[in-house]
């Protein structure tokens, strides 16, 4: 089981440890002391389409999304892919774009699905935090302030493009896989015109989700 995503490891650097930013022991305890959760079809579709829309908004170039379910129709999971290779990123804006796109999936699931659970996406949340830490090092700024700003930006992005996320999720639920080259998908993605700034107003529900993300990641930090 990969607790820290490959992208998060690339973000920190191949020759360094993630121990500065996450306690693997605390992360293990976090994962294994909570009851297992089975994501519904709606949860998984909204989650992956949150990533997909964020890829497009952040100029990471949305590519595809797919979902798979267990034989009993529950325990859905999925994957969203972009066309740009994250491994080639070397500057702070790219790390922050990756962080927002990573956060957009869990936030979309929390705000737009019937039973979202941020805690079940802790590995993604940690991965986003590591990307922000790397960006903060490059920018010589306070990582905590940048983290709070980035989480808020991701929430604002999800709220701005909620209709597009839901429209794509409806297609994904029916087809189980969608690609950006599909005319129906491309028509929706064309409505995604860039990201949003931290100065944008977010709803109380979105602010609550942001606060929860900050708290959850702090629980597994050294």
N, C-alpha and C positions, 0 to 999 in steps of 0.2 A: 504494500500500500504506500503510495507516494504522498507523504504528508506535506511536503513543500514542493510546489510545482517546478518544472524545469525552467519556466520563464523567470520565476523568482530567483532561482539559483544563478541564472545568467545575469539577472539584474544586479546581483551583489558582486559577481565576479567569480571566475573559475578557480582562482587561487585563494579564496577567503572562505571563512565559515559563516553560516547564518546565525551562529550562536549569539552574536552581538544583538540581534534583533528579535529572536524568538527562542524560548526555552523548549527544546524538544520534549523534555520530561513533562513540562506543564501542558504542552499541546497534547501529548498522549493521554494525560489524565483528563484533560478537557473532553477529548473525543470518546474515551471509554467509560466515563462516569455519567454520560448522558444517555437517555434511552434512545434506541435507534429510531429513525424517522424514515418512513417510506414516502418519497415524493410522488405526487399525483401527476397525471398527464399534463394538466394545466400548469402545475408548478414548474415542471421541466421545460415545457415549451416557452413559458414566459421568461424563465431564467436564461435560456440560450439565446432567445431573441433580444433580450436586454444586452447581452454581449454583442450580438450581431449589429444592432443599431449603433452601439457605441463604437465599434470598429469603423463603421462608416463615418460617424460624426468626428472621430479623431484622426481621420485620414489614414487609418490602418488597412483600409480596403476590405470590406466585408466579403466573404467568400461563400461559406455554407454553414448550415446548422442541421443537426440531426438529433433524434431522441430514440431511446430504446426502453422497452418495458419488460418486466418479468412475466413469466407464464401466467401469473394470476392477474395480470393487468395493472399491477402496482409496482412500486420500486422503480420508477422511471428515472433515467439519467440521460445525459446528452453531451454534446460537444458542439462548440461554435468555432469556426476557423476563419482566419484572415489571410489575405494574400501577401502582406508584407512580413518579412522574416524578422522576428523580434531579436534574434541573435546578432543582427548587424547594428543594433542601436547603441550609440555611444554617448548621447548627450541628454541633458536633463529633460527637455521637452518630450523626448521619446519615452523616457521612463515614466513621466507623469501621465502621458497619454495611455500607456499600457496599464498604469494603476487605475485610471478612471474606467477603462474598458473592462478590467477585471472586476471592479466593484459594481459595475452596472448590472451584471447578472444577478447577484444576490439581492441588490437593492430593488431591481425590477420584480423579482419573485416576492420580496417582502411587501412591496407597495401595491402590486397589481394582481397577484394570484390569490387564491382562496385561503391558502394555508402556508404561506412562506415562513421559513425559519432561518434567520441569519446564522445561528449557531451551527447549522449543518453545512455552511459554506466557509467554515473557519479557515481552511487551508487557502482558499482564494483570498480571503480578507488579509491573511498574513502575507501572502504573495504580493498583494497590492502595497502593503506597508513597507515591505522590503524594497520595492521599486521606488517608493517615495523617499526612503532613507538614502538610497543611492543618489537620487536627484538632489536631495538636500546637501549631500557631500559635495556634489559638483557645483552647486549654487552658493555654497558657504552660508546657508540659512538654517534656522532652527527647524529640525525635522518634525517636531511635534506640531508646530504651527502650520507647516506645509501639509502634514498629514490631515489635520482638521479641515484645511482649505480644500484639499483634493477630494476628501469624502463628500463634502458639501457640493462640490462641482459635479461629482458623479450623480448625486441625488437630483440635482437640478437638471442634469441631462436626461435622466430617466423620466422626470415629470414633464419636461418639454416634449419628449417624443413618446409619451405613453400611448397615444393612439397608433403610432407606427409599430411599436412593440407588440401591442395587442393584435393588430392586423396581421403581422407576420406570424405571431403565435397561433392564430387561428388556422393559417395555412399549414404551419408545421404540425399541428395536432392531426390534421387530415392526412398529410403526405408522409409524415415521419422524417422526411429530409427535404430541405429546400436549398437552392443555390442562388447566388446573386445574379447569375446570368439568366435565370427564369424571368420572362416578361412580367409576370404578376408580382414577383419579389422585387424586381428592379423598379417597377412603378412605385412601390411603397418606399424603397430606399432613396429614390430621387427627392422625396420630401424631407430628407435628413440633410440639413444645411449647416453643418458645423456644430461645435460644442457650445458650452455656455460658461459664463464666468462665475466666480464665487459670490459676486455682488447680487446675483439673481435671487429673487425671493423664492423660498421653498415652503411647502406646506408644513403645518405642525406634525403631520404623520411622517413626512420625510425627515424633519429635524429629529424626531424620535428615533427613526432608523439610523440616522447618522450618530446619534449619541450611543445607541446600542453597539454599533460597529466599533467606535472608539473604546467602549468598555470591554467588549469581547476580546479585541486584540491586546488590550492591556493585561487581560487575564493570563495570556500565554507569553508575555514579554518577560525577559530576565529581571 
